[in-house]
Each structure stands twice: as structure tokens, then as C-alpha cells.
């Protein structure tokens, strides 16, 4: 918790509620630096944790189990939360602009806004494809698809570890429904893995 006996002389601003910032807030609550005000800027009061996405896809977690409660974490850390999206960072003035808010100055700035997947320029992808990031829209689409689809057919583009984990989670969630889940990559799926691990994963 913030020690109010010290004057606030430094501003640490965290743009985004990603996993790293969540860990920082938790650690800050246990070991704060005197004289530093911490501000979290995020579009909403919660932020989804992508590490739990495969578990959600498989059906082990509910949608809201993925959310990090930034307000609760900030309260523990003695930080303030500004709900809004940062639209500009002025490196010269050392400030962040959020629509409808006064300019937020900083001494130290950290950005952790997560990843947004680029949409492949493939015919039909815009109509049928759903990027895995940002997580929120993907989770909503998957939840609806899992409940409604009959004899589902799913293609996961990207044959790395994350793609393989997602494909296995989807196959688990859709088991018993004559589902077809395909893991697609322009090269070799799970390339770089040792032969034994790759064979076991492909057989899973």
C-alpha cells in the first residue's frame, strides 16, 4: 500500500492492463517505492489474461475467469485507475492523452497493451476468420460457436506451440460432435521441437 507520509514526487504511468502490469501492481502493493504515484490506464476495469485462453477454449474456465480485476489490484497497490484508451503519447512533454481526460504526465512510462493479430489477406478470412488476439472478441465468438455449431469444422492457422495448444483445446471442447480440427502452417507444424516431443504432440 502507498505510504501517504511521503510527498508524491514521481509519476509512474502504466498504459494497458496486461499480465506484466498486473504482476507489477501485485509486487508494488507488497513493496511500494515511497514518493511514487502509480497510474493505470486501460479501456476497461478488467483485462483478460491470455495465458488462460486454451483452458477457456477447452471449457475448463468461464469467460470471466480470464479477467484480471485491475481496480482491485490497483487498490491493493495504492494506485489509481483511469478507464479509457490512451490515444497519444508525447515523448517530449512526457504525457499521455486519453479522450475526455486531462493530460496525464509521467516520469516513467510502461506500455503493456497486449497483442492484436494481423488479419491475413486470404480470400474469405474477413468473413469467416477470427484472430485469437485481442482475446475478448475471440472469446465471445468461440463461446457462441461452441454452443451453436453442428459437426464443427475449425482451422487453426499457425503451427507453433500456441497454435497447437489452441487446436488441442478446441478438439477437447468439441469432442463427441463429429468435429474436425485442422492445424495449418506454411512450413512444418511444430518445427524446432525434438522428434519425441513433436511426435507426442501431433498424436494428441
C-alpha positions in Angstrom: 0.0 0.0 0.0 1.1 3.6 -0.7 2.6 5.3 2.3 0.9 8.7 2.5 3.6 10.2 4.8 5.8 10.7 1.7 5.2 13.5 -0.8 4.5 12.3 -4.3 7.4 13.5 -6.4 7.4 10.9 -9.3 4.7 9.6 -11.6 4.8 6.0 -12.9 2.2 5.5 -15.6 1.2 2.1 -16.8 -0.6 2.0 -20.2 -2.6 -1.2 -20.5 -3.6 -3.9 -18.1 -1.5 -6.7 -19.4 -0.1 -9.6 -17.4 3.2 -7.8 -16.7 1.5 -4.8 -15.3 -0.8 -6.9 -13.2 2.3 -8.6 -11.6 3.9 -5.2 -11.1 0.8 -3.9 -9.2 0.8 -7.0 -7.0 4.5 -6.6 -6.3 4.1 -2.8 -5.7 1.4 -3.5 -3.2 3.9 -5.6 -1.2 6.9 -3.3 -1.7 6.0 0.2 -2.8 8.5 2.9 -3.6 7.9 6.0 -1.4 7.0 9.1 -3.2 5.9 7.5 -6.4 2.3 7.7 -7.7 1.2 4.8 -9.9 -1.5 5.3 -12.5 -3.0 2.6 -14.7 -4.7 3.5 -18.0 -6.9 0.8 -19.5 -10.0 0.8 -21.7 -11.9 -1.1 -19.0 -11.7 -2.0 -15.3 -10.6 -5.5 -16.2 -8.1 -7.1 -18.6 -8.2 -10.7 -20.0 -5.2 -12.9 -19.3 -4.2 -14.7 -22.5 -2.4 -17.5 -20.6 -5.7 -19.0 -19.6 -7.2 -18.8 -23.2 -6.6 -22.5 -24.0 -8.3 -23.5 -20.8 -11.3 -21.4 -21.6 -11.4 -22.8 -25.2 -11.3 -26.3 -23.8 -14.2 -25.5 -21.4 -12.3 -25.6 -18.2 -12.9 -21.9 -17.4 -15.7 -19.5 -17.8 -15.3 -16.2 -19.8 -15.0 -14.0 -16.8 -12.5 -16.3 -15.1 -10.0 -14.9 -17.6 -10.3 -11.3 -16.4 -7.8 -9.6 -14.2 -9.5 -7.2 -11.8 -7.4 -4.1 -12.3 -9.4 -2.0 -9.8 -8.9 -4.5 -7.0 -5.2 -4.8 -7.9 -4.8 -1.0 -8.1 -6.5 -0.6 -4.7 -4.0 -3.1 -3.2 -1.1 -1.3 -4.7 -2.4 2.2 -3.8 -2.6 3.1 -7.5 -5.2 5.0 -9.4 -7.1 3.6 -12.4 -8.1 5.7 -15.4 -10.7 3.9 -17.6 -10.0 4.9 -21.1 -7.8 4.2 -24.1 -4.5 6.1 -24.5 -4.7 7.8 -27.9 -1.4 9.6 -27.9 2.0 9.6 -26.1 4.0 12.8 -26.2 7.6 11.8 -25.5 8.8 15.4 -25.4 6.2 16.6 -22.9 6.2 13.2 -21.2 2.5 12.9 -21.2 -0.3 10.6 -22.2 -3.6 11.7 -23.8 -6.9 9.9 -23.0 -10.1 11.2 -24.6 -12.2 13.1 -22.1 -9.5 13.3 -19.5 -6.9 15.8 -18.6 -3.4 15.1 -20.0 -1.6 12.6 -17.7 2.1 13.4 -17.1 4.7 10.8 -16.3 8.3 10.5 -15.2 8.4 6.8 -16.1 6.1 5.2 -18.7 5.4 1.5 -19.3 3.2 0.2 -22.2 1.7 -3.3 -21.9 -1.4 -3.3 -24.2 -1.2 -6.9 -25.4 -1.1 -8.2 -29.0 -3.5 -7.7 -31.8 -3.3 -10.3 -34.6 -2.9 -9.1 -38.1 -5.7 -10.3 -40.3 -4.2 -12.5 -43.1 -5.1 -11.3 -46.7 -6.7 -14.6 -47.6 -10.0 -14.9 -49.6 -12.8 -15.4 -47.1 -10.8 -14.8 -44.0 -12.6 -11.5 -43.2 -15.9 -13.2 -43.3 -15.0 -16.5 -41.5 -11.8 -15.9 -39.6 -11.4 -14.7 -36.1 -8.0 -13.5 -34.7 -7.0 -15.0 -31.4 -5.9 -11.6 -30.2 -7.4 -9.4 -28.8 -8.7 -12.1 -26.5 -12.1 -10.5 -25.6 -13.8 -10.6 -29.1 -12.3 -14.1 -29.8 -13.6 -15.5 -26.5 -17.1 -14.2 -27.3 -17.1 -15.7 -30.8 -15.7 -19.0 -29.6 -18.3 -19.3 -26.8 -21.1 -18.7 -29.3 -19.6 -21.1 -31.9 -19.1 -23.9 -29.4 -22.7 -23.8 -28.3 -24.3 -23.5 -31.8 -22.1 -25.4 -34.3 -23.2 -28.8 -35.5 -20.4 -31.1 -36.8 -17.9 -28.2 -36.3 -15.0 -27.7 -38.7 -12.2 -25.5 -37.4 -8.9 -24.5 -38.9 -6.1 -23.0 -36.7 -3.6 -21.0 -38.8 -0.2 -21.2 -37.2 1.6 -24.4 -36.3 3.7 -23.2 -33.4 3.2 -24.1 -29.8 0.4 -21.6 -29.2 -1.5 -22.8 -32.3 -1.0 -26.5 -31.3 -2.3 -25.8 -27.8 -5.3 -23.9 -29.1 -6.1 -26.7 -31.6 -5.9 -29.4 -28.9 -8.1 -27.3 -26.6 -10.7 -26.9 -29.4 -10.7 -30.6 -30.2 -11.2 -31.3 -26.5 -14.2 -28.9 -26.3 -15.8 -30.3 -29.4 -15.2 -34.0 -28.7 -18.2 -36.3 -29.4 -19.6 -33.9 -32.0 -18.0 -35.3 -35.2 -15.7 -32.2 -35.2 -12.8 -31.7 -37.5 -9.9 -29.5 -36.2 -7.1 -28.8 -38.6 -3.7 -27.2 -37.6 -2.3 -25.4 -40.6 1.1 -23.9 -41.2 3.0 -22.9 -44.4 6.0 -24.9 -43.1 6.3 -27.9 -40.8 3.9 -28.0 -37.8 5.8 -27.7 -34.5 9.1 -27.2 -36.4 12.0 -26.9 -34.0 10.7 -29.4 -31.4 12.7 -32.5 -30.7 11.4 -35.6 -32.5 9.9 -37.3 -29.5 8.0 -34.2 -28.2 6.8 -33.4 -31.7 5.5 -36.9 -32.3 3.6 -37.0 -28.9 2.0 -33.6 -29.6 0.9 -34.5 -33.1 -0.6 -37.7 -31.8 -2.5 -35.9 -29.0 
